[in-house]
Amino acid sequence: MQPTTDSLCAAPRLTGSALLAGAAALFAVLALAAPAHAQYPDRPLRMVVPFAPGGPTDLIARLVAARMGESMGRPVNVENRAGAGGTIGSAEVARAPADGYTLMFHNISTAVITPYVYKKLSYDAIRDFAPVSRLVDVPNVLIINRDIPAKNLKEFIAYARANPGKINYGSSGVGTILHLSAELFKQMSSTEGMHITYKGSAPATVDLMAGALTYMFDNLPGQIEAIRAGSVRALGVTTGTRVPVLPDVPTLAESGLPQFRNASWFALFVRSGTPPEFIKRLEAEAIKAVNDPAVLPRLRDLGAIPIASTADDLGKFWRAELDSWRPLIERLNLSLD
């Protein structure tokens, strides 16, 4: 019997099981064609630290990076790109793809001061970066060579005034918060001193211990052990209150410079244009890392104050810091171009 025209033209009837099978096949095809976003991160990440190894910025970065890598199942490799006040490392991140795989370990110097003191950067120090999380705040500390005949701030100011041509100070770069802290100190104490720059706090500390430097300001975490060992003498911290890890070290404000207050802070940023869902993932991982029971006490032992903010909170804080520091930098007429 020959098939009829109607039977030839009739559409095949699909059963429920056939429909489910077809849908499953379609979803499988779509999953294979889906963008890599769903698997982020699917390879190692790198965290650029724009200062030399061994300093406080490096110490905190490595603690956070290690814990983030463990949590995400992908290594977060710290890469030190020191020099030019942190602008070399910042430029590298600004040139990186906005794919969430290159993180910027900013501090107050590179995130807030750099935009004002460098006018001819190869990148935009504000628009090229997107906030992820403010990790910790860190007090700064004034330390001097232990052979200087001064036991406190008042005696050191008197010594500096009596030896104007013999005083020098070091910092991890022109235009950093540590450099500006020393300039503020000179202004408020009516003293003089020659600035010597280094690629990081660690080499500057070596020269301070050897007597090649008179004094320096540094982030507290990198100097706690040297202070406790007596290798350097701490005259005061820059915060408004004393620091629990060094309760015997007074504040500069209580020691004779009542207007002297500042603190460093450390935060994660990425290249602007990074997918929002990647930033959200990094934000969550950063907060988790800072608050991890194994990390939190180590940060506090370093003298750091844990913050672990959201990206939105960091953005608001960053804008406030930019507004706050601008008048001071302009008053100092500091330009590095």
PELIN-V316864 format. One record per backbone hydrogen bond with DSSP energy under -0.5 kcal/mol. NH is the residue of the N-H (numbers start at 0). CO is the residue of the C=O. If there is no record, write none. Layout:
nh	co
NH	CO
NH	CO
//
This chain:
nh	co
7	3
8	4
9	5
13	11
18	14
19	15
20	16
21	17
22	18
23	19
24	20
25	21
26	22
27	23
28	24
29	25
30	26
31	27
32	28
33	29
33	30
37	34
38	35
39	36
44	74
45	100
46	76
47	45
47	102
48	46
48	78
49	47
49	104
51	198
54	51
58	54
59	55
60	56
61	57
62	58
63	59
64	60
65	61
66	62
67	63
68	64
69	65
70	66
71	67
72	68
73	68
76	44
76	74
78	46
80	48
80	78
85	82
86	83
87	82
88	80
89	85
90	86
91	87
92	88
93	89
94	90
95	91
95	92
98	96
102	45
102	100
103	268
104	47
104	102
105	103
105	266
107	264
110	106
111	107
112	107
113	108
115	112
116	112
117	113
118	116
124	122
127	123
128	125
129	269
131	267
132	267
134	132
134	265
135	265
136	304
137	263
138	302
139	261
140	217
141	235
142	140
142	215
143	232
144	213
145	230
147	144
149	147
155	151
156	152
157	153
158	154
159	155
160	156
161	157
162	158
162	159
163	160
165	162
168	193
169	214
170	195
175	172
179	175
180	176
181	177
182	178
183	179
184	180
185	181
186	182
187	183
188	184
189	185
190	185
193	166
195	168
197	170
203	199
204	200
205	201
206	202
207	203
208	204
209	205
210	206
210	207
211	206
212	206
213	167
214	167
215	142
216	169
217	140
219	138
221	218
222	219
223	219
226	222
227	223
228	224
229	225
229	226
230	225
231	225
232	143
233	231
234	141
235	141
236	249
237	139
245	242
246	243
248	245
249	247
251	236
254	250
255	252
256	251
259	256
260	258
261	237
263	137
265	135
266	105
267	132
268	103
269	129
270	101
271	127
273	270
274	97
277	274
278	274
279	275
280	276
281	277
282	278
283	279
284	280
285	281
286	282
287	283
288	284
289	285
290	286
291	288
294	291
295	291
296	292
298	294
299	295
300	296
301	297
302	299
303	298
304	136
305	303
306	134
307	134
308	133
313	309
314	310
315	311
316	312
317	313
318	314
319	315
320	316
321	317
322	318
323	319
324	320
325	321
326	322
328	324
329	325
330	326
331	327
332	328
332	329
333	328
334	332
335	116
//
